């Protein structure tokens, strides 16, 4: 759903399990949130900090291109 999130995660060499651990959620929960987009505000802020990206870029969807 969020190709830029996937790209930044790959750029940092992080697995879904790595990111989930940083967010203090399970890998399965993180993967579900990536599919549905149902991240909490705190998770979104943490991901933006983690990858050094702004929200608009990190969570851009294919429909917005």
N, CA, C and O atoms as a Maestro MAE file, in Angstrom:
{
 s_m_m2io_version
 :::
 2.0.0
}

f_m_ct {
 s_m_title
 :::
 protein
 m_atom[260] {
  # First column is atom index #
  i_m_mmod_type
  r_m_x_coord
  r_m_y_coord
  r_m_z_coord
  i_m_residue_number
  s_m_chain_name
  s_m_pdb_residue_name
  s_m_pdb_atom_name
  i_m_atomic_number
  :::
  1 25 0.822 -1.196 0.000 1 A "UNK " " N  " 7
  2 3 0.000 0.000 0.000 1 A "UNK " " CA " 6
  3 2 0.871 1.267 0.000 1 A "UNK " " C  " 6
  4 15 0.596 2.215 -0.735 1 A "UNK " " O  " 8
  5 25 1.910 1.271 0.822 2 A "UNK " " N  " 7
  6 3 2.774 2.452 0.923 2 A "UNK " " CA " 6
  7 2 4.155 2.119 0.370 2 A "UNK " " C  " 6
  8 15 5.039 1.679 1.105 2 A "UNK " " O  " 8
  9 25 4.330 2.332 -0.930 3 A "UNK " " N  " 7
  10 3 5.589 1.917 -1.548 3 A "UNK " " CA " 6
  11 2 6.788 2.702 -1.014 3 A "UNK " " C  " 6
  12 15 7.893 2.163 -0.964 3 A "UNK " " O  " 8
  13 25 6.597 3.956 -0.617 4 A "UNK " " N  " 7
  14 3 7.722 4.730 -0.077 4 A "UNK " " CA " 6
  15 2 8.137 4.210 1.294 4 A "UNK " " C  " 6
  16 15 9.323 4.204 1.623 4 A "UNK " " O  " 8
  17 25 7.183 3.779 2.083 5 A "UNK " " N  " 7
  18 3 7.497 3.170 3.374 5 A "UNK " " CA " 6
  19 2 8.313 1.898 3.143 5 A "UNK " " C  " 6
  20 15 9.314 1.667 3.820 5 A "UNK " " O  " 8
  21 25 7.884 1.082 2.193 6 A "UNK " " N  " 7
  22 3 8.627 -0.132 1.855 6 A "UNK " " CA " 6
  23 2 10.031 0.205 1.359 6 A "UNK " " C  " 6
  24 15 11.000 -0.466 1.716 6 A "UNK " " O  " 8
  25 25 10.136 1.248 0.533 7 A "UNK " " N  " 7
  26 3 11.434 1.636 -0.030 7 A "UNK " " CA " 6
  27 2 12.387 2.123 1.061 7 A "UNK " " C  " 6
  28 15 13.557 1.742 1.078 7 A "UNK " " O  " 8
  29 25 11.896 2.954 1.959 8 A "UNK " " N  " 7
  30 3 12.755 3.469 3.035 8 A "UNK " " CA " 6
  31 2 13.163 2.351 3.985 8 A "UNK " " C  " 6
  32 15 14.290 2.327 4.479 8 A "UNK " " O  " 8
  33 25 12.257 1.442 4.233 9 A "UNK " " N  " 7
  34 3 12.561 0.297 5.090 9 A "UNK " " CA " 6
  35 2 13.675 -0.539 4.444 9 A "UNK " " C  " 6
  36 15 14.614 -0.957 5.122 9 A "UNK " " O  " 8
  37 25 13.566 -0.778 3.152 10 A "UNK " " N  " 7
  38 3 14.590 -1.547 2.433 10 A "UNK " " CA " 6
  39 2 15.913 -0.795 2.405 10 A "UNK " " C  " 6
  40 15 16.977 -1.396 2.553 10 A "UNK " " O  " 8
  41 25 15.849 0.526 2.215 11 A "UNK " " N  " 7
  42 3 17.061 1.355 2.182 11 A "UNK " " CA " 6
  43 2 17.843 1.248 3.490 11 A "UNK " " C  " 6
  44 15 19.074 1.258 3.499 11 A "UNK " " O  " 8
  45 25 17.112 1.147 4.577 12 A "UNK " " N  " 7
  46 3 17.747 1.016 5.900 12 A "UNK " " CA " 6
  47 2 18.101 -0.436 6.217 12 A "UNK " " C  " 6
  48 15 18.720 -0.714 7.244 12 A "UNK " " O  " 8
  49 25 17.708 -1.367 5.333 13 A "UNK " " N  " 7
  50 3 17.993 -2.778 5.551 13 A "UNK " " CA " 6
  51 2 17.235 -3.366 6.720 13 A "UNK " " C  " 6
  52 15 17.733 -4.256 7.409 13 A "UNK " " O  " 8
  53 25 16.024 -2.868 6.943 14 A "UNK " " N  " 7
  54 3 15.216 -3.323 8.069 14 A "UNK " " CA " 6
  55 2 14.132 -4.287 7.601 14 A "UNK " " C  " 6
  56 15 13.473 -4.059 6.586 14 A "UNK " " O  " 8
  57 25 13.962 -5.353 8.350 15 A "UNK " " N  " 7
  58 3 12.874 -6.291 8.074 15 A "UNK " " CA " 6
  59 2 11.597 -5.773 8.737 15 A "UNK " " C  " 6
  60 15 11.638 -4.834 9.532 15 A "UNK " " O  " 8
  61 25 10.478 -6.386 8.405 16 A "UNK " " N  " 7
  62 3 9.226 -6.041 9.081 16 A "UNK " " CA " 6
  63 2 9.345 -6.300 10.577 16 A "UNK " " C  " 6
  64 15 8.808 -5.543 11.386 16 A "UNK " " O  " 8
  65 25 10.047 -7.368 10.943 17 A "UNK " " N  " 7
  66 3 10.238 -7.684 12.365 17 A "UNK " " CA " 6
  67 2 11.057 -6.596 13.055 17 A "UNK " " C  " 6
  68 15 10.774 -6.245 14.200 17 A "UNK " " O  " 8
  69 25 12.076 -6.055 12.366 18 A "UNK " " N  " 7
  70 3 12.893 -4.978 12.939 18 A "UNK " " CA " 6
  71 2 12.042 -3.739 13.226 18 A "UNK " " C  " 6
  72 15 12.114 -3.160 14.310 18 A "UNK " " O  " 8
  73 25 11.246 -3.348 12.249 19 A "UNK " " N  " 7
  74 3 10.409 -2.152 12.407 19 A "UNK " " CA " 6
  75 2 9.368 -2.387 13.496 19 A "UNK " " C  " 6
  76 15 9.135 -1.515 14.332 19 A "UNK " " O  " 8
  77 25 8.750 -3.549 13.488 20 A "UNK " " N  " 7
  78 3 7.745 -3.876 14.495 20 A "UNK " " CA " 6
  79 2 8.336 -3.804 15.896 20 A "UNK " " C  " 6
  80 15 7.695 -3.306 16.821 20 A "UNK " " O  " 8
  81 25 9.553 -4.300 16.050 21 A "UNK " " N  " 7
  82 3 10.213 -4.261 17.357 21 A "UNK " " CA " 6
  83 2 10.407 -2.818 17.817 21 A "UNK " " C  " 6
  84 15 10.187 -2.498 18.985 21 A "UNK " " O  " 8
  85 25 10.819 -1.951 16.897 22 A "UNK " " N  " 7
  86 3 11.008 -0.531 17.246 22 A "UNK " " CA " 6
  87 2 9.679 0.124 17.634 22 A "UNK " " C  " 6
  88 15 9.636 1.005 18.493 22 A "UNK " " O  " 8
  89 25 8.606 -0.317 16.994 23 A "UNK " " N  " 7
  90 3 7.278 0.232 17.300 23 A "UNK " " CA " 6
  91 2 6.639 -0.449 18.509 23 A "UNK " " C  " 6
  92 15 5.595 -0.018 19.000 23 A "UNK " " O  " 8
  93 25 7.278 -1.511 18.978 24 A "UNK " " N  " 7
  94 3 6.783 -2.300 20.106 24 A "UNK " " CA " 6
  95 2 5.432 -2.945 19.819 24 A "UNK " " C  " 6
  96 15 4.532 -2.971 20.659 24 A "UNK " " O  " 8
  97 25 5.329 -3.469 18.585 25 A "UNK " " N  " 7
  98 3 4.164 -4.250 18.204 25 A "UNK " " CA " 6
  99 2 4.677 -5.537 17.558 25 A "UNK " " C  " 6
  100 15 5.871 -5.669 17.288 25 A "UNK " " O  " 8
  101 25 3.777 -6.476 17.314 26 A "UNK " " N  " 7
  102 3 4.198 -7.728 16.686 26 A "UNK " " CA " 6
  103 2 4.436 -7.506 15.191 26 A "UNK " " C  " 6
  104 15 3.933 -6.553 14.596 26 A "UNK " " O  " 8
  105 25 5.212 -8.410 14.608 27 A "UNK " " N  " 7
  106 3 5.479 -8.353 13.170 27 A "UNK " " CA " 6
  107 2 4.169 -8.473 12.398 27 A "UNK " " C  " 6
  108 15 3.955 -7.757 11.420 27 A "UNK " " O  " 8
  109 25 3.298 -9.370 12.832 28 A "UNK " " N  " 7
  110 3 2.018 -9.579 12.156 28 A "UNK " " CA " 6
  111 2 1.171 -8.298 12.219 28 A "UNK " " C  " 6
  112 15 0.540 -7.924 11.230 28 A "UNK " " O  " 8
  113 25 1.158 -7.637 13.364 29 A "UNK " " N  " 7
  114 3 0.406 -6.377 13.493 29 A "UNK " " CA " 6
  115 2 0.959 -5.325 12.540 29 A "UNK " " C  " 6
  116 15 0.199 -4.621 11.876 29 A "UNK " " O  " 8
  117 25 2.297 -5.218 12.474 30 A "UNK " " N  " 7
  118 3 2.913 -4.243 11.574 30 A "UNK " " CA " 6
  119 2 2.546 -4.538 10.121 30 A "UNK " " C  " 6
  120 15 2.193 -3.629 9.370 30 A "UNK " " O  " 8
  121 25 2.628 -5.796 9.731 31 A "UNK " " N  " 7
  122 3 2.289 -6.162 8.352 31 A "UNK " " CA " 6
  123 2 0.823 -5.874 8.044 31 A "UNK " " C  " 6
  124 15 0.496 -5.435 6.942 31 A "UNK " " O  " 8
  125 25 -0.057 -6.118 9.006 32 A "UNK " " N  " 7
  126 3 -1.480 -5.798 8.811 32 A "UNK " " CA " 6
  127 2 -1.691 -4.299 8.679 32 A "UNK " " C  " 6
  128 15 -2.487 -3.854 7.852 32 A "UNK " " O  " 8
  129 25 -0.986 -3.517 9.486 33 A "UNK " " N  " 7
  130 3 -1.122 -2.060 9.433 33 A "UNK " " CA " 6
  131 2 -0.606 -1.525 8.101 33 A "UNK " " C  " 6
  132 15 -1.157 -0.563 7.567 33 A "UNK " " O  " 8
  133 25 0.447 -2.140 7.558 34 A "UNK " " N  " 7
  134 3 0.945 -1.723 6.246 34 A "UNK " " CA " 6
  135 2 -0.084 -1.993 5.161 34 A "UNK " " C  " 6
  136 15 -0.168 -1.241 4.190 34 A "UNK " " O  " 8
  137 25 -0.863 -3.045 5.308 35 A "UNK " " N  " 7
  138 3 -1.900 -3.385 4.317 35 A "UNK " " CA " 6
  139 2 -3.122 -2.483 4.448 35 A "UNK " " C  " 6
  140 15 -3.697 -2.053 3.449 35 A "UNK " " O  " 8
  141 25 -3.516 -2.201 5.696 36 A "UNK " " N  " 7
  142 3 -4.761 -1.458 5.930 36 A "UNK " " CA " 6
  143 2 -4.550 0.042 6.081 36 A "UNK " " C  " 6
  144 15 -5.471 0.827 5.856 36 A "UNK " " O  " 8
  145 25 -3.332 0.445 6.464 37 A "UNK " " N  " 7
  146 3 -3.056 1.856 6.707 37 A "UNK " " CA " 6
  147 2 -3.521 2.332 8.064 37 A "UNK " " C  " 6
  148 15 -3.543 3.535 8.323 37 A "UNK " " O  " 8
  149 25 -3.893 1.415 8.934 38 A "UNK " " N  " 7
  150 3 -4.451 1.795 10.235 38 A "UNK " " CA " 6
  151 2 -3.367 1.918 11.312 38 A "UNK " " C  " 6
  152 15 -3.394 1.213 12.321 38 A "UNK " " O  " 8
  153 25 -2.412 2.826 11.076 39 A "UNK " " N  " 7
  154 3 -1.386 3.130 12.062 39 A "UNK " " CA " 6
  155 2 -1.923 4.159 13.048 39 A "UNK " " C  " 6
  156 15 -2.755 4.992 12.689 39 A "UNK " " O  " 8
  157 25 -1.450 4.102 14.280 40 A "UNK " " N  " 7
  158 3 -1.813 5.137 15.248 40 A "UNK " " CA " 6
  159 2 -0.966 6.378 14.975 40 A "UNK " " C  " 6
  160 15 0.043 6.303 14.274 40 A "UNK " " O  " 8
  161 25 -1.369 7.497 15.518 41 A "UNK " " N  " 7
  162 3 -0.606 8.729 15.358 41 A "UNK " " CA " 6
  163 2 0.805 8.563 15.904 41 A "UNK " " C  " 6
  164 15 1.765 9.023 15.285 41 A "UNK " " O  " 8
  165 25 0.942 7.912 17.056 42 A "UNK " " N  " 7
  166 3 2.278 7.699 17.634 42 A "UNK " " CA " 6
  167 2 3.140 6.819 16.738 42 A "UNK " " C  " 6
  168 15 4.339 7.065 16.603 42 A "UNK " " O  " 8
  169 25 2.550 5.804 16.129 43 A "UNK " " N  " 7
  170 3 3.298 4.937 15.223 43 A "UNK " " CA " 6
  171 2 3.742 5.709 13.979 43 A "UNK " " C  " 6
  172 15 4.867 5.540 13.508 43 A "UNK " " O  " 8
  173 25 2.871 6.542 13.460 44 A "UNK " " N  " 7
  174 3 3.205 7.347 12.282 44 A "UNK " " CA " 6
  175 2 4.366 8.280 12.599 44 A "UNK " " C  " 6
  176 15 5.311 8.388 11.817 44 A "UNK " " O  " 8
  177 25 4.297 8.944 13.728 45 A "UNK " " N  " 7
  178 3 5.383 9.848 14.117 45 A "UNK " " CA " 6
  179 2 6.691 9.086 14.286 45 A "UNK " " C  " 6
  180 15 7.748 9.563 13.874 45 A "UNK " " O  " 8
  181 25 6.621 7.906 14.889 46 A "UNK " " N  " 7
  182 3 7.822 7.090 15.092 46 A "UNK " " CA " 6
  183 2 8.414 6.658 13.752 46 A "UNK " " C  " 6
  184 15 9.632 6.677 13.579 46 A "UNK " " O  " 8
  185 25 7.567 6.271 12.813 47 A "UNK " " N  " 7
  186 3 8.052 5.863 11.500 47 A "UNK " " CA " 6
  187 2 8.684 7.028 10.751 47 A "UNK " " C  " 6
  188 15 9.717 6.857 10.103 47 A "UNK " " O  " 8
  189 25 8.089 8.191 10.828 48 A "UNK " " N  " 7
  190 3 8.661 9.381 10.174 48 A "UNK " " CA " 6
  191 2 10.038 9.696 10.754 48 A "UNK " " C  " 6
  192 15 10.970 10.008 10.013 48 A "UNK " " O  " 8
  193 25 10.164 9.614 12.078 49 A "UNK " " N  " 7
  194 3 11.469 9.841 12.718 49 A "UNK " " CA " 6
  195 2 12.462 8.750 12.331 49 A "UNK " " C  " 6
  196 15 13.614 9.036 12.005 49 A "UNK " " O  " 8
  197 25 12.012 7.512 12.370 50 A "UNK " " N  " 7
  198 3 12.866 6.366 12.094 50 A "UNK " " CA " 6
  199 2 13.500 6.459 10.704 50 A "UNK " " C  " 6
  200 15 14.678 6.150 10.527 50 A "UNK " " O  " 8
  201 25 12.702 6.890 9.723 51 A "UNK " " N  " 7
  202 3 13.179 6.929 8.355 51 A "UNK " " CA " 6
  203 2 13.567 8.332 7.898 51 A "UNK " " C  " 6
  204 15 14.010 8.514 6.764 51 A "UNK " " O  " 8
  205 25 13.403 9.314 8.763 52 A "UNK " " N  " 7
  206 3 13.803 10.683 8.427 52 A "UNK " " CA " 6
  207 2 13.024 11.259 7.259 52 A "UNK " " C  " 6
  208 15 13.577 11.976 6.425 52 A "UNK " " O  " 8
  209 25 11.730 10.942 7.202 53 A "UNK " " N  " 7
  210 3 10.883 11.384 6.090 53 A "UNK " " CA " 6
  211 2 9.640 12.080 6.608 53 A "UNK " " C  " 6
  212 15 9.200 11.858 7.735 53 A "UNK " " O  " 8
  213 25 9.086 12.931 5.753 54 A "UNK " " N  " 7
  214 3 7.825 13.586 6.088 54 A "UNK " " CA " 6
  215 2 6.658 12.633 5.818 54 A "UNK " " C  " 6
  216 15 6.747 11.723 4.994 54 A "UNK " " O  " 8
  217 25 5.572 12.872 6.536 55 A "UNK " " N  " 7
  218 3 4.373 12.042 6.430 55 A "UNK " " CA " 6
  219 2 3.895 11.919 4.984 55 A "UNK " " C  " 6
  220 15 3.634 10.814 4.507 55 A "UNK " " O  " 8
  221 25 3.780 13.059 4.281 56 A "UNK " " N  " 7
  222 3 3.231 13.055 2.922 56 A "UNK " " CA " 6
  223 2 4.007 12.126 1.993 56 A "UNK " " C  " 6
  224 15 3.416 11.455 1.147 56 A "UNK " " O  " 8
  225 25 5.317 12.087 2.149 57 A "UNK " " N  " 7
  226 3 6.135 11.210 1.317 57 A "UNK " " CA " 6
  227 2 6.002 9.756 1.761 57 A "UNK " " C  " 6
  228 15 5.722 8.874 0.950 57 A "UNK " " O  " 8
  229 25 6.202 9.516 3.043 58 A "UNK " " N  " 7
  230 3 6.268 8.156 3.560 58 A "UNK " " CA " 6
  231 2 4.957 7.397 3.356 58 A "UNK " " C  " 6
  232 15 4.970 6.195 3.090 58 A "UNK " " O  " 8
  233 25 3.835 8.091 3.477 59 A "UNK " " N  " 7
  234 3 2.535 7.427 3.393 59 A "UNK " " CA " 6
  235 2 1.779 7.749 2.108 59 A "UNK " " C  " 6
  236 15 0.553 7.649 2.062 59 A "UNK " " O  " 8
  237 25 2.505 8.133 1.076 60 A "UNK " " N  " 7
  238 3 1.885 8.355 -0.229 60 A "UNK " " CA " 6
  239 2 1.385 7.029 -0.784 60 A "UNK " " C  " 6
  240 15 2.087 6.018 -0.734 60 A "UNK " " O  " 8
  241 25 0.175 7.043 -1.311 61 A "UNK " " N  " 7
  242 3 -0.388 5.820 -1.887 61 A "UNK " " CA " 6
  243 2 -0.314 5.888 -3.406 61 A "UNK " " C  " 6
  244 15 -0.099 6.955 -3.982 61 A "UNK " " O  " 8
  245 25 -0.491 4.758 -4.037 62 A "UNK " " N  " 7
  246 3 -0.432 4.701 -5.502 62 A "UNK " " CA " 6
  247 2 -1.482 5.590 -6.150 62 A "UNK " " C  " 6
  248 15 -1.261 6.104 -7.247 62 A "UNK " " O  " 8
  249 25 -2.618 5.780 -5.494 63 A "UNK " " N  " 7
  250 3 -3.681 6.613 -6.054 63 A "UNK " " CA " 6
  251 2 -3.283 8.081 -6.129 63 A "UNK " " C  " 6
  252 15 -3.843 8.838 -6.922 63 A "UNK " " O  " 8
  253 25 -2.308 8.490 -5.298 64 A "UNK " " N  " 7
  254 3 -1.925 9.903 -5.224 64 A "UNK " " CA " 6
  255 2 -0.886 10.278 -6.262 64 A "UNK " " C  " 6
  256 15 -0.561 11.456 -6.413 64 A "UNK " " O  " 8
  257 25 -0.360 9.303 -6.977 65 A "UNK " " N  " 7
  258 3 0.732 9.562 -7.927 65 A "UNK " " CA " 6
  259 2 0.239 10.272 -9.144 65 A "UNK " " C  " 6
  260 15 1.023 10.569 -10.046 65 A "UNK " " O  " 8
  :::
 }
 m_bond[259] {
  # First column is bond index #
  i_m_from
  i_m_to
  i_m_order
  :::
  1 1 2 1
  2 2 3 1
  3 3 4 2
  4 3 5 1
  5 5 6 1
  6 6 7 1
  7 7 8 2
  8 7 9 1
  9 9 10 1
  10 10 11 1
  11 11 12 2
  12 11 13 1
  13 13 14 1
  14 14 15 1
  15 15 16 2
  16 15 17 1
  17 17 18 1
  18 18 19 1
  19 19 20 2
  20 19 21 1
  21 21 22 1
  22 22 23 1
  23 23 24 2
  24 23 25 1
  25 25 26 1
  26 26 27 1
  27 27 28 2
  28 27 29 1
  29 29 30 1
  30 30 31 1
  31 31 32 2
  32 31 33 1
  33 33 34 1
  34 34 35 1
  35 35 36 2
  36 35 37 1
  37 37 38 1
  38 38 39 1
  39 39 40 2
  40 39 41 1
  41 41 42 1
  42 42 43 1
  43 43 44 2
  44 43 45 1
  45 45 46 1
  46 46 47 1
  47 47 48 2
  48 47 49 1
  49 49 50 1
  50 50 51 1
  51 51 52 2
  52 51 53 1
  53 53 54 1
  54 54 55 1
  55 55 56 2
  56 55 57 1
  57 57 58 1
  58 58 59 1
  59 59 60 2
  60 59 61 1
  61 61 62 1
  62 62 63 1
  63 63 64 2
  64 63 65 1
  65 65 66 1
  66 66 67 1
  67 67 68 2
  68 67 69 1
  69 69 70 1
  70 70 71 1
  71 71 72 2
  72 71 73 1
  73 73 74 1
  74 74 75 1
  75 75 76 2
  76 75 77 1
  77 77 78 1
  78 78 79 1
  79 79 80 2
  80 79 81 1
  81 81 82 1
  82 82 83 1
  83 83 84 2
  84 83 85 1
  85 85 86 1
  86 86 87 1
  87 87 88 2
  88 87 89 1
  89 89 90 1
  90 90 91 1
  91 91 92 2
  92 91 93 1
  93 93 94 1
  94 94 95 1
  95 95 96 2
  96 95 97 1
  97 97 98 1
  98 98 99 1
  99 99 100 2
  100 99 101 1
  101 101 102 1
  102 102 103 1
  103 103 104 2
  104 103 105 1
  105 105 106 1
  106 106 107 1
  107 107 108 2
  108 107 109 1
  109 109 110 1
  110 110 111 1
  111 111 112 2
  112 111 113 1
  113 113 114 1
  114 114 115 1
  115 115 116 2
  116 115 117 1
  117 117 118 1
  118 118 119 1
  119 119 120 2
  120 119 121 1
  121 121 122 1
  122 122 123 1
  123 123 124 2
  124 123 125 1
  125 125 126 1
  126 126 127 1
  127 127 128 2
  128 127 129 1
  129 129 130 1
  130 130 131 1
  131 131 132 2
  132 131 133 1
  133 133 134 1
  134 134 135 1
  135 135 136 2
  136 135 137 1
  137 137 138 1
  138 138 139 1
  139 139 140 2
  140 139 141 1
  141 141 142 1
  142 142 143 1
  143 143 144 2
  144 143 145 1
  145 145 146 1
  146 146 147 1
  147 147 148 2
  148 147 149 1
  149 149 150 1
  150 150 151 1
  151 151 152 2
  152 151 153 1
  153 153 154 1
  154 154 155 1
  155 155 156 2
  156 155 157 1
  157 157 158 1
  158 158 159 1
  159 159 160 2
  160 159 161 1
  161 161 162 1
  162 162 163 1
  163 163 164 2
  164 163 165 1
  165 165 166 1
  166 166 167 1
  167 167 168 2
  168 167 169 1
  169 169 170 1
  170 170 171 1
  171 171 172 2
  172 171 173 1
  173 173 174 1
  174 174 175 1
  175 175 176 2
  176 175 177 1
  177 177 178 1
  178 178 179 1
  179 179 180 2
  180 179 181 1
  181 181 182 1
  182 182 183 1
  183 183 184 2
  184 183 185 1
  185 185 186 1
  186 186 187 1
  187 187 188 2
  188 187 189 1
  189 189 190 1
  190 190 191 1
  191 191 192 2
  192 191 193 1
  193 193 194 1
  194 194 195 1
  195 195 196 2
  196 195 197 1
  197 197 198 1
  198 198 199 1
  199 199 200 2
  200 199 201 1
  201 201 202 1
  202 202 203 1
  203 203 204 2
  204 203 205 1
  205 205 206 1
  206 206 207 1
  207 207 208 2
  208 207 209 1
  209 209 210 1
  210 210 211 1
  211 211 212 2
  212 211 213 1
  213 213 214 1
  214 214 215 1
  215 215 216 2
  216 215 217 1
  217 217 218 1
  218 218 219 1
  219 219 220 2
  220 219 221 1
  221 221 222 1
  222 222 223 1
  223 223 224 2
  224 223 225 1
  225 225 226 1
  226 226 227 1
  227 227 228 2
  228 227 229 1
  229 229 230 1
  230 230 231 1
  231 231 232 2
  232 231 233 1
  233 233 234 1
  234 234 235 1
  235 235 236 2
  236 235 237 1
  237 237 238 1
  238 238 239 1
  239 239 240 2
  240 239 241 1
  241 241 242 1
  242 242 243 1
  243 243 244 2
  244 243 245 1
  245 245 246 1
  246 246 247 1
  247 247 248 2
  248 247 249 1
  249 249 250 1
  250 250 251 1
  251 251 252 2
  252 251 253 1
  253 253 254 1
  254 254 255 1
  255 255 256 2
  256 255 257 1
  257 257 258 1
  258 258 259 1
  259 259 260 2
  :::
 }
}
